[in-house]
Structures are given as structure tokens and as C-alpha cells.
Amino acid sequence: MNTVLKRKVAFALSMGAVTTGIISFALLALNLGFPREFLSTWLRSWGIGYVIVIPAILLIGPVLQARIDRLIR
């Protein structure tokens, strides 16, 4: 795997962890408050969101980036 691809994958994994963590926490807190089972519910939701978002970032990200590059040129 070349360096550029490694950087893109590392970025996708990191950005996915941060964004899904923040969003799942905020939405659960807004919708449920902080019941006893909040932590386990949040971790489960975070994991599901992460598994969904990583392929989306890796597959949709390059297409979206190319379109944005064409629009801005």
C-alpha cells in the first residue's frame, strides 16, 4: 500500500471515529438524556455508526472530492 493510500485510510478511520462518536453521543443525549444504560447504548450506537461510515468515507469520499475539485477549478 502506498503512502498516499495509507494516509487516506488513516484519515478515514480517524475522522470516522471522531465524527461518529460526537454525533452518536449528542443525539443520544438529546433524545434519551442520561439514563443508567447511556454508556452501553452510546458505545453500541457508536460502533454501528462507525461500521457504516467508514465504507461510506472510503467509497463516496473520493467521488465527492473529485466533483468538488472540478467545481472549484
C-alpha positions as CSV (number, residue, x, y, z in Angstrom):
1,M,0.0,0.0,0.0
2,N,1.5,3.3,-1.0
3,T,1.9,6.3,1.4
4,V,-1.0,8.4,-0.1
5,L,-3.4,5.5,0.2
6,K,-2.2,4.8,3.8
7,R,-2.8,8.4,4.7
8,K,-6.3,8.4,3.2
9,V,-7.3,5.2,5.0
10,A,-5.8,6.5,8.3
11,F,-7.7,9.8,7.9
12,A,-11.0,8.0,7.1
13,L,-10.6,5.7,10.2
14,S,-9.7,8.7,12.5
15,M,-12.3,11.1,11.1
16,G,-14.9,8.3,11.3
17,A,-14.2,7.6,14.9
18,V,-14.3,11.3,15.9
19,T,-17.4,12.2,14.0
20,T,-19.5,9.1,14.8
21,G,-18.5,9.4,18.5
22,I,-19.6,13.1,18.7
23,I,-22.8,12.7,16.7
24,S,-23.9,9.5,18.4
25,F,-23.2,11.0,21.8
26,A,-25.1,14.2,21.1
27,L,-28.1,12.6,19.5
28,L,-28.5,10.0,22.3
29,A,-28.1,12.7,25.0
30,L,-30.7,14.9,23.3
31,N,-33.2,12.0,22.7
32,L,-32.6,9.9,25.9
33,G,-31.0,12.2,28.4
34,F,-28.5,10.2,30.6
35,P,-30.2,7.1,31.8
36,R,-28.2,4.3,33.5
37,E,-27.7,2.4,30.3
38,F,-26.5,5.5,28.4
39,L,-22.8,4.4,28.2
40,S,-23.6,0.9,26.8
41,T,-26.2,2.3,24.4
42,W,-23.8,5.0,23.2
43,L,-21.0,2.6,22.7
44,R,-23.3,0.3,20.7
45,S,-24.6,3.1,18.6
46,W,-21.1,4.5,18.1
47,G,-19.9,1.1,16.9
48,I,-22.8,0.7,14.4
49,G,-22.3,4.2,13.1
50,Y,-18.6,3.6,12.7
51,V,-19.1,0.4,10.7
52,I,-21.5,2.3,8.4
53,V,-19.5,5.5,7.9
54,I,-16.0,4.0,7.2
55,P,-17.0,2.4,3.9
56,A,-19.0,5.5,3.0
57,I,-16.0,7.7,3.6
58,L,-13.7,5.4,1.6
59,L,-16.1,4.9,-1.3
60,I,-18.0,8.2,-1.5
61,G,-15.2,10.5,-0.4
62,P,-13.0,10.2,-3.5
63,V,-16.0,10.7,-5.8
64,L,-17.2,13.7,-3.9
65,Q,-13.7,15.2,-3.7
66,A,-13.3,14.9,-7.5
67,R,-16.6,16.7,-8.1
68,I,-15.7,19.4,-5.7
69,D,-12.3,19.8,-7.3
70,R,-14.0,20.2,-10.7
71,L,-16.4,22.8,-9.4
72,I,-13.7,24.9,-7.8
73,R,-11.4,24.9,-10.7
